[in-house]
């Protein structure tokens, strides 16, 4: 009987061993804050050991997509309730994680990585696309998409350079207010990466304005061109174009940068009727023109003669000028004469009215010729 009691005690002790081992062992769990992250964004790992004790050492292991096995990335200690955390983990490529303690292993969890796709609108109107990851995507293609009526459509497909960067030319950037994004497909991203999109960018309409201080000037006078660019920022580059009368195309007049508030100005001296246009980043201002009058002078010289000179930057030899007299509020032509090779003419006293009269010298638009308006001298009092 005593022997049977002893055997029972031994058997009970043997049966109790697994139970005691289960109580004393420390199984561990693993969870991740996200199963997909953008390259460079932080990931949080956490878990609990089964004995719920503080101060238990937990090893955190990782295996990158390109690696053959797990490597220890950190060792953490459990806190209250046996909980542990590891924050700020930044996987560079698709990575599998596992927690280990006391010979026990958690389940493995795979976290996918999207390349970081970013768009930046540059001051020159171009858009820079940058695709960030732990390797270069040189030669891979990124697409630029525009949103219309709720649908994304591709407007450009660009190859990335060695820095995983591409530039969208300003000519391909819509001028109107538009929402754009850059997309990088899973096929272009390649093994270890997911496809990715940039944050949509609302692109404001680009514009540049143009105003003139006056629509008509006399030859030699200045006209001020002014305007503003849509950036409303200083340092924005723009181009001023001009096309003189009888010229078939616009030519570059000046390049300049905007000042405070995006405002700009340019003083110019047109020699002939000229139209102007401002351009900024593919956007053009309205076209405005300036008419140019020849500069007609008049003076009384010896012998009661009247001399005139017509300045126009070129000879107007052979063109006619007229002496006009103001009579009862109306101007009437009293003499007519051709200009000489110096664009000058002298009217003899015999051709001018007697007594006291109000006169001026006039040149018609037809006589002024292409690119010039008609013109008048100052009004003057003449006596003979």
ZIZI-V404565 format. One record per residue. SS is DSSP state (helix for helix, strand for strand, loop for the rest). Layout:
# ZIZI-V404565
ss:SS
ss:SS
This chain:
# ZIZI-V404565
ss:loop
ss:helix
ss:helix
ss:helix
ss:helix
ss:helix
ss:helix
ss:helix
ss:helix
ss:helix
ss:helix
ss:helix
ss:helix
ss:helix
ss:helix
ss:helix
ss:helix
ss:helix
ss:helix
ss:helix
ss:helix
ss:helix
ss:helix
ss:helix
ss:loop
ss:loop
ss:loop
ss:strand
ss:loop
ss:loop
ss:strand
ss:strand
ss:loop
ss:loop
ss:loop
ss:strand
ss:strand
ss:strand
ss:loop
ss:loop
ss:loop
ss:loop
ss:strand
ss:strand
ss:strand
ss:strand
ss:strand
ss:strand
ss:strand
ss:loop
ss:loop
ss:loop
ss:loop
ss:loop
ss:loop
ss:loop
ss:strand
ss:strand
ss:strand
ss:strand
ss:strand
ss:strand
ss:strand
ss:strand
ss:loop
ss:loop
ss:loop
ss:loop
ss:loop
ss:loop
ss:strand
ss:strand
ss:strand
ss:strand
ss:strand
ss:strand
ss:strand
ss:loop
ss:loop
ss:helix
ss:helix
ss:helix
ss:strand
ss:strand
ss:strand
ss:strand
ss:strand
ss:strand
ss:strand
ss:loop
ss:loop
ss:loop
ss:loop
ss:loop
ss:strand
ss:strand
ss:strand
ss:strand
ss:strand
ss:strand
ss:strand
ss:loop
ss:loop
ss:strand
ss:strand
ss:loop
ss:loop
ss:loop
ss:strand
ss:strand
ss:strand
ss:strand
ss:strand
ss:strand
ss:loop
ss:strand
ss:strand
ss:strand
ss:strand
ss:strand
ss:strand
ss:loop
ss:loop
ss:loop
ss:loop
ss:loop
ss:strand
ss:strand
ss:strand
ss:strand
ss:strand
ss:strand
ss:loop
ss:loop
ss:loop
ss:loop
ss:loop
ss:loop
ss:loop
ss:loop
ss:strand
ss:strand
ss:strand
ss:strand
ss:strand
ss:strand
ss:strand
ss:strand
ss:loop
ss:loop
ss:strand
ss:strand
ss:strand
ss:strand
ss:strand
ss:strand
ss:strand
ss:strand
ss:strand
ss:loop
ss:loop
ss:loop
ss:loop
ss:loop
ss:strand
ss:strand
ss:strand
ss:strand
ss:loop
ss:helix
ss:helix
ss:helix
ss:loop
ss:loop
ss:loop
ss:loop
ss:loop
ss:strand
ss:strand
ss:strand
ss:strand
ss:strand
ss:strand
ss:strand
ss:loop
ss:helix
ss:helix
ss:helix
ss:helix
ss:loop
ss:loop
ss:loop
ss:loop
ss:strand
ss:loop
ss:strand
ss:strand
ss:loop
ss:loop
ss:loop
ss:strand
ss:strand
ss:strand
ss:loop
ss:loop
ss:loop
ss:loop
ss:strand
ss:loop
ss:loop
ss:strand
ss:strand
ss:loop
ss:loop
ss:loop
ss:strand
ss:strand
ss:strand
ss:loop
ss:loop
ss:loop
ss:loop
ss:strand
ss:strand
ss:strand
ss:strand
ss:strand
ss:strand
ss:strand
ss:loop
ss:loop
ss:loop
ss:loop
ss:loop
ss:loop
ss:loop
ss:strand
ss:strand
ss:strand
ss:strand
ss:strand
ss:strand
ss:strand
ss:strand
ss:loop
ss:loop
ss:loop
ss:loop
ss:loop
ss:loop
ss:strand
ss:strand
ss:strand
ss:strand
ss:strand
ss:strand
ss:strand
ss:loop
ss:loop
ss:helix
ss:helix
ss:helix
ss:strand
ss:strand
ss:strand
ss:strand
ss:strand
ss:strand
ss:loop
ss:loop
ss:loop
ss:loop
ss:loop
ss:strand
ss:strand
ss:strand
ss:strand
ss:strand
ss:strand
ss:strand
ss:loop
ss:loop
ss:strand
ss:strand
ss:loop
ss:loop
ss:loop
ss:strand
ss:strand
ss:strand
ss:strand
ss:strand
ss:strand
ss:loop
ss:strand
ss:strand
ss:strand
ss:strand
ss:strand
ss:strand
ss:strand
ss:helix
ss:helix
ss:helix
ss:strand
ss:strand
ss:strand
ss:strand
ss:strand
ss:strand
ss:strand
ss:loop
ss:loop
ss:loop
ss:loop
ss:loop
ss:loop
ss:loop
ss:loop
ss:strand
ss:strand
ss:strand
ss:strand
ss:strand
ss:strand
ss:strand
ss:strand
ss:loop
ss:loop
ss:strand
ss:strand
ss:strand
ss:strand
ss:strand
ss:strand
ss:strand
ss:strand
ss:strand
ss:loop
ss:loop
ss:loop
ss:loop
ss:loop
ss:strand
ss:strand
ss:strand
ss:strand
ss:loop
ss:helix
ss:helix
ss:helix
ss:loop
ss:loop
ss:loop
ss:loop
ss:strand
ss:strand
ss:strand
ss:strand
ss:strand
ss:strand
ss:strand
ss:strand
ss:loop
ss:helix
ss:helix
ss:helix
ss:helix
ss:loop
ss:loop
ss:loop
ss:loop
ss:strand
ss:loop
ss:strand
ss:strand
ss:loop
ss:loop
ss:loop
ss:strand
ss:strand
ss:strand
ss:strand
ss:loop
